[in-house]
Amino acid sequence: MTAGARALLWPAVATALACALLASLGFWQVRRLGEKEALIARVETRAHLAPKALPPQGAWATLSPADYEFTHALARGHYLAGRDALIFMKPPEGFGLEPGYMVVTPFALSAGGVVLIERGFTPASKIDDAEGRAPPAGETEIAGLLRAPQTRNPFTPADAPSRAIWYTRDPAAIAAALGAGGAAPFTLALTSPQSAGPNGFPRLVAAAPEFVNNHLSYAFTWFSLATALLIIFVLYARGRLRGAA
């Protein structure tokens, strides 16, 4: 091995490792693209089908989020007024700049059991108007999308059950704090504007999310960086070898 070739050994190893890392990130983004597209297709299908009956109470214990997330469902029963929970959220698009809360109210099902209803957004400045956000009285039928519990992360603030304020959608914990026994492991996010109070809140928000799908562009970026690094090394190595010759 010539001196010039020996001098390129470690740069070649470093380049190979870096290119392998960048390529693996690109392939990971390609896999994520497939997963995201499947999720979007599933949500679009479930959310836009005609609503069907809620899963029966006897099946709740065996459900997984994949079984029901974003399913369009009907529920018949009555609200348990005066037991609201407030889940902090940033203002949805078109609601101004003031943050506020998703108003969640227990709903006693005619068939048995309780499901927590995400009734809509109320800005923080109006959250003390409990009478204004009171739900409709009497038996009613509502429609919405089933939502799975949210996971916490290290930056999620601690919930304040004593003030009925929450920072994640946690049906089990919220139902226990509200004294709503026999609650479903999911919530129902309304898709019909039946629950606005006299002050216009809570206001219905889009129950199905708008997914951001940038995985293809991310994959292209990682593959481009790997290719560029390889080209740079080839040009560098050619120059070193020519100089040594």
C-alpha positions in Angstrom: 0.0 0.0 0.0 1.4 3.4 -1.0 1.8 6.2 1.5 -1.0 8.1 -0.2 -3.3 5.2 0.1 -2.4 4.7 3.8 -3.2 8.4 4.4 -6.7 7.9 3.1 -7.5 4.8 5.2 -9.0 6.6 8.2 -10.8 9.2 6.2 -12.3 6.4 4.1 -13.4 4.6 7.3 -14.9 7.7 8.7 -16.7 8.5 5.4 -18.1 5.0 5.2 -19.4 5.1 8.7 -20.9 8.6 8.2 -22.5 7.5 4.9 -23.9 4.4 6.5 -25.4 6.4 9.3 -27.0 9.0 6.9 -28.4 6.2 4.7 -29.9 4.4 7.7 -31.6 7.6 8.7 -32.9 7.9 5.2 -34.3 4.3 5.2 -35.8 4.9 8.6 -37.7 7.9 7.2 -38.9 5.8 4.3 -40.3 3.3 6.8 -41.9 6.1 8.8 -43.4 7.4 5.5 -45.2 4.0 5.0 -46.4 4.0 8.6 -47.7 7.6 8.4 -49.5 7.0 5.1 -51.2 3.9 6.6 -52.2 6.0 9.6 -53.6 8.8 7.5 -55.5 6.3 5.3 -57.0 4.6 8.4 -58.0 7.9 10.0 -59.6 9.2 6.8 -61.5 6.0 6.4 -62.8 5.7 9.9 -63.5 9.4 10.4 -65.6 9.8 7.3 -67.7 6.6 7.5 -71.2 6.9 8.8 -71.2 6.8 12.6 -71.9 3.5 14.3 -72.8 2.5 17.8 -70.1 2.7 20.5 -68.4 -0.5 21.5 -70.4 -2.2 24.2 -69.3 -1.7 27.8 -68.5 -5.4 28.1 -65.8 -5.1 25.4 -64.1 -2.0 26.8 -61.5 -3.9 28.9 -60.2 -5.8 25.9 -60.0 -2.8 23.4 -56.7 -1.5 22.2 -56.4 2.0 20.7 -55.8 0.5 17.3 -59.3 -1.0 17.5 -61.1 2.2 17.8 -59.0 5.4 17.4 -60.8 7.9 15.2 -63.9 5.7 14.7 -67.0 7.7 14.0 -69.5 6.7 16.7 -72.9 7.5 18.1 -73.8 7.7 21.8 -77.2 8.0 23.5 -77.7 9.2 27.0 -77.4 12.3 29.1 -74.7 14.6 30.4 -73.6 14.6 34.0 -73.7 18.3 34.4 -71.4 20.1 36.8 -68.5 17.6 36.5 -66.4 19.2 33.8 -62.7 18.5 33.4 -60.5 21.0 31.5 -57.6 19.8 29.4 -55.2 22.6 28.6 -54.6 23.2 24.9 -53.2 25.8 22.5 -55.9 27.7 20.5 -57.0 25.7 17.5 -56.7 27.3 14.1 -59.2 30.1 13.6 -59.7 30.6 17.4 -57.3 33.5 17.9 -54.2 33.5 20.0 -55.5 32.9 23.5 -54.8 29.4 24.9 -57.6 27.6 26.7 -59.1 24.3 27.5 -60.9 21.4 26.0 -64.1 21.0 28.0 -64.7 17.4 28.9 -68.0 16.3 30.5 -69.1 12.8 31.6 -72.0 11.3 29.6 -74.1 8.5 31.1 -75.0 6.1 28.4 -78.5 4.7 28.1 -77.0 1.3 27.5 -74.8 1.5 30.7 -71.5 3.0 31.5 -70.0 6.5 31.1 -68.0 8.0 28.3 -66.1 11.3 28.6 -67.2 13.8 25.9 -64.8 16.3 24.4 -67.3 19.1 23.9 -65.1 21.8 22.5 -62.6 24.6 23.2 -63.1 27.5 25.7 -60.5 30.3 26.0 -58.9 30.7 29.4 -60.6 34.0 30.0 -64.0 32.4 29.9 -63.3 29.2 31.7 -64.8 30.4 35.0 -68.2 30.7 33.4 -69.4 27.3 34.5 -73.0 28.1 33.9 -72.3 29.4 30.4 -70.6 26.1 29.4 -73.3 23.9 30.9 -74.2 21.0 28.6 -77.6 20.3 27.2 -80.1 18.8 29.6 -82.0 15.6 29.1 -81.5 12.5 27.0 -79.8 13.2 23.7 -77.9 11.4 20.9 -74.4 12.7 20.0 -71.8 11.8 17.4 -68.1 12.1 17.5 -64.7 10.4 17.0 -63.3 8.0 19.5 -59.9 9.2 20.9 -57.3 7.1 22.7 -55.5 8.3 25.8 -52.6 10.6 25.4 -49.1 9.7 26.6 -47.1 12.0 28.8 -43.5 13.1 28.2 -40.9 14.6 30.6 -42.0 18.1 29.8 -45.8 17.6 30.4 -46.8 19.6 33.5 -48.4 17.8 36.4 -52.2 17.6 36.3 -54.2 19.5 39.0 -57.2 17.3 39.7 -58.3 19.4 42.6 -58.9 22.3 40.1 -60.2 19.9 37.4 -57.2 20.9 35.1 -55.4 18.3 33.1 -52.6 18.4 30.6 -53.2 15.1 28.9 -56.3 13.2 27.7 -56.3 10.5 30.4 -59.9 9.0 30.6 -59.2 6.7 33.5 -57.7 9.4 35.8 -60.1 12.1 34.7 -63.2 9.8 35.3 -61.9 8.8 38.7 -61.4 12.5 39.7 -64.9 13.4 38.5 -66.5 10.4 40.4 -67.7 8.9 37.1 -67.4 5.2 37.7 -67.6 2.7 34.9 -66.0 5.1 32.4 -64.8 4.0 29.0 -61.1 3.9 28.3 -61.6 6.4 25.4 -63.1 9.8 25.0 -65.6 10.9 22.3 -64.7 14.1 20.5 -67.9 15.7 19.2 -68.4 16.3 15.5 -71.8 17.9 15.8 -72.1 21.4 17.4 -74.8 20.6 20.0 -72.9 21.6 23.1 -72.1 25.4 22.8 -73.3 27.3 25.9 -75.1 30.7 26.0 -71.7 32.5 25.7 -70.8 30.6 22.5 -68.4 28.3 24.2 -67.3 25.6 24.3 -66.9 25.8 20.5 -66.5 22.7 18.4 -63.0 21.9 17.0 -61.9 19.5 14.3 -61.8 16.1 15.9 -59.6 14.5 13.3 -56.1 15.9 13.2 -54.3 17.4 10.2 -51.3 15.1 9.9 -47.9 16.6 8.9 -46.2 14.2 6.5 -42.7 15.4 5.7 -41.0 12.0 5.8 -40.3 11.8 2.1 -38.5 15.1 2.1 -36.5 14.1 5.2 -35.5 10.8 3.5 -34.4 12.8 0.4 -32.3 15.1 2.7 -30.5 12.2 4.4 -29.8 10.4 1.2 -28.6 13.6 -0.4 -26.2 14.2 2.5 -24.8 10.7 2.2 -24.3 11.1 -1.6 -22.7 14.5 -1.1 -20.3 13.2 1.5 -19.3 10.3 -0.7 -18.6 12.7 -3.6 -16.6 15.0 -1.4 -14.4 12.1 -0.3 -13.9 10.8 -3.8 -12.7 14.3 -4.9 -10.5 14.6 -1.9 -9.0 11.1 -2.4 -8.4 11.8 -6.1 -6.6 15.0 -5.2 -4.4 13.3 -2.6 -3.5 10.5 -4.8 -2.6 12.8 -7.7 -0.5 14.9 -5.4 1.3 11.8 -4.1 2.0 10.6 -7.6 
